[in-house]
């Protein structure tokens, strides 16, 4: 049995092909700015399909429906469902739902609210088999999910972005595409998109090149010096190479502020949902931030439970891996009933 899991984002497509009989996993990530042109999505899906070859089934989760190229999320979800079923084969394609857990095209088109922006739920659903009581923290390029799991159940109070933001279960910052001014709130800053947090973590040498796929804010290189130059612009300064260590210190201060915001929000979720100590599970390209906050005794990573793939190849593909594994279990259970 081979299943390809797809996490269709508004800026990246993350894919995982799992051969369950051979216990082999392949992942791919592709920069795909859906908001610029819907044809970017068609071309990217076709490209990945060609690279990965045939599979028995496809498991889909998505967040690209919130791209502003669509009038609303409902229309965005329907458009993406139709594109995927046309390219991948409707018979082979299943859509992850927070209610069922998988829907075929006909039902998916009717229940878009159970499908859109549910990649966090899929990752939490998968990890709950290994950590029945925990908080999963998944930090991506532009968002952070803080998901409480109790007795193997995802107990998040929010079921959509609006409510998840309200309950501190979704923070709209990541470690790449987020503006620096989302963390650094000083009054004497230039509130322009000269730089982003990707520049901060390139200066600190914490972003793997394999995952840092999108363009920089000025479309120049992602070297440490060019990243520091972009950071300097936010502070109204011109950059000189001799000043690198100065801007590295600024980057460290911003990282410290982001970790504090992160820890405060995790503690809020913990206090609301748990009366005793529970493990924190880290995931995503920003996993390094969580690892630095918590002690080894009560901290684990999503990747520790993956046997057929190295961590570097799994980072950012957590939801794609999760939906593929969840679909495999779903189909096994379905067959066992007959």
N, C-alpha and C positions, 0 to 999 in steps of 0.2 A: 504493500500500500504506500503510495506517494501522495502527499498533500502539500499544496503551496498555500501558505498563509500570507495574506496581504493586509498591510496597514496603510491605507491611502490618506496621506496628509495633504495639507494645503501647500506645503513647500517641499516635502520629501515623500517618496514612496519607499516603504520598507517591506522587504519580502523574505520569506523563509520557506525553503523547500525541504521537507523532511521525508526521508525514506525510512518507514517504521520497521520494516523487516531487517534492514541492514544497520539501523540506528545511525544514520548519517544525516547531517544537517548542513545545508548551504544557505547563506544569506546574501542579500544584495540591497544596497541603498542607492537611490537615485534622486538627485535634486530635480524637482518638478514643480515650478511655480504655476500652480493651477490658476491662481488669481489673475495672472497676466493673459492667459489664453487657454480655453478648455481643450484645445488641440494638443497642448502639452501633456495632458493626461492620457489621451488616446495613444500618442506616440510613445510615451514612457511605458505604458502597459504592454504594447506590442513589442517593444524592445526587450523588456524583461521576460516576457513569454518566450521569445525566440532564444534568449540566453539560457533559460532554465529548462526548456524542453517540455515534454509531455508530463502530465500528472493525472492521477485518478480523480482528484477533487480539488476545489479551491475554497478556502475559508476567508471571508472578507470582514474587516472592520475599517472604519473610516472617521476622519475629522475634516476632510476637504470640503464638506458641504457648507462649512461656515465661511468659505472664501467669498469675498465681496463680488465675484463675478456672477454669483447666483443672487436672485432677488430675495430668497429666504432659504432657510435650511431644508425645509420640506422639499422644495423644488431641486435644491442641490443634491439631496440624497437620491431622489428619483432619477435624476440625470446620471449620477454615478452608477447606480444600480443597472440602468439600461446599457451604459457603455461597457461595464464589466461583463454583463451577460452576453452581449453581442460579441465581444472579443474572446472571452474565456469559455463559452458554452454554458447556456442556461442550465442544462441538466446536471452539470458538474459543480455548479456554484452555489454556495451557502453563505448567508449573511448572519454575522453574530448579532444576537439580540440579548438584552439584559433580562428578558422575560422567559425565553423559550427552551434552549438558548440559541437555536439556529433556525433561520427562515429561508424558504426558497423565494424566487423572484416575485411571484404573484402576491404572497402574503407580505413580503418585505415592502413592496410598494404601498401597501395599506397601513403599515405600522412603522413609518419612518422614525417616529419619536423613540422607538425601542432600539433603533439601529444607529442613528447619528451620534457621533462623539462618544462611542462606547468602547474605544480601545483600552481605556483605563480599567474598565470593568472586566474585560477579557483577561488582562494581565493579572488582576486581583483574583479572579475566579480560578485561574490556573494555579497561582501560588498558594491559594488557600488549602490545597491538598497537602502541602508540605508544612505550612505554618498556620494551623487552625485559628490561632489568636495572635494577631500582630497588626502593625501599621505598615503598609507598603508605601514607600515614597519614591516616585518615579520622576526624575528631572530630565526634561528633554531640551530641545533647542530654544523653545519659547514658553513652555508651561511646566508647572509642577503639580503632580497629583499626590494628594495625601489621603490614603484610603484605609479606613479601619475594617478589619476582618475579625469576626468573633464566631466561634464554633463553626468554622468553615464557611461562614456566610459573609458576603460583602454587605456591611451595614451602613454604608454611606447614606447620609440623610438627603443629599442632593442627587437628582436623577438627570439633570441637565446642567449646562454651563452656568446659567443664571443662579440656580439654587446651590450648586457646588461652590461658586464664588461667595455666596451668602454665608455658607457654613464653613468657610475656610478649608474646604476639601480640594479646591482648585485655586492655585496662585498663578496669576499670569506673568510669571517670569521663568526663564530657563537659563542656559549658560552660553547661548550663541546669538540668537536673533533679537533678544530683548534689549531695548535702549538702556544705556548706562543710567539715565536719569530716572529709571524705574526703581533704582536702588539708591543712588546718590542724590539726595534732595537739597543740596546746598542752593542758596538763593543766587549766588554769583556763578551760575553755570549758563552755558549756551544751550537752550533747549531745541537743538537741531539734531537730525539723525546723522551726525558726523561719525559716530562710533557706536558699537554695541558691546554686549558682554562677551561676545566672541573675542574681541580685542583684549579684554581683561585677561581671559584665560589662555590666550595665545602668549601674551607677555609672561604669564606665570607658567607656561609650558605644560598646561593641563588638558589641552584639547588634542586628541589623536587626529592626525591629518585625514585618516580614512573616513572619519565621521564629519569632519568640517567641510561640507560640500558646497554650500552656497557662496555667493560672491560677498566680498567685503562691502562696506557702505560706500566707498569711493571707487569700487571696482579695481583697486590696486592690489598689490600682493598681500599675503597674510603673514609675512615675516614679523619677527618681534619688533623690529624698528618701525615698520610701517604701521603696525598695530598701535605702538606707543605714540606715533605721530597723530593717529586718529583720536586717541584718548586726549592728547594735549589740546586738540581743537575744541573739545567740549568745555575745557577750562579757559578758553580764550588765549591759549599760548601757541607759540611756534616751537616745533620740536628740533632739538639738536642731539646727535648721537651720544654726545657726552652726558646727556641728561637721562639716559635710559634707566639707570638705577632709581632716579627720582620718580619716574612714572611707574616703575615696578612697585615702589612703595605705595603709590596711589592705588595701584591695582590690588595690592594686598589689603588695603583698607576697605576697598569696595567689596572684595571677597568676604572679609570679616562681617561687614554689614549684611550681606546677603545671607550668610550662615545664621546670623542672629534672627533675621526675619523668618527664616526657614524653621529654626528651632522653636521659636515662639509659636508658630502655627502648628507644628507637630504636637507641641505640648497642649495646645487648646483641644486638638482632636483626641489626644490621649486622656485628658481630664474628663472630657464629655462621655467617653465610651468605655473606659477601663478603670478599675479600682486597684489593680495590682500591676506589677511590672510586666511588660510584654516586649517581645523583640521588635526591632525596627528592621525592615527589609529594604535595601537600597537597590535602585535600578536607574537606567538611563545614562545618557552621556554626562550628566552632572552628578553621577553617583559619588564621585570623589568628594563633593561637598558634604554629603551625609556621613560618609565614612570618617571624615575629619571631626564630626560633631560627637559621634557615639563611640563608646568603648567596645572593644572586640567581644566582650562577654555577652553583650546583648544586641549585637549587630551582625546581620547576615546579608548576603547579596542574592538577588534573583539568579545570578549565574552559577551559584554554588549547587543548584539543583539541575543543571544542564550537563549531561554526560557526553553528548555527541558534538559539542561545539566549544571553541575557545571563547573566552570572555570578549576579547577584542572584536570578534565576528558577531557576537550577540548584542553588543551595545547598540541601542536605538531600535533594535528589531524585537524587543520583548513582546510587544502585542502581536506581531506577525507570527512569532514562534508559539505564543499562547493560543491563538485561534486555530492554528494547525493542529496542535496537540488536543485541544478541546473538541475539535471536529472529529478527530480520530476516535476519541472516547465516546462521543455522541453516536457515531455510526456503529461502533462495536455494540453499544447498549441497544441500539435499534435492531441490529441483526439478532441479538440474543433473545429478543422477545418473539421471534418467529420460529 
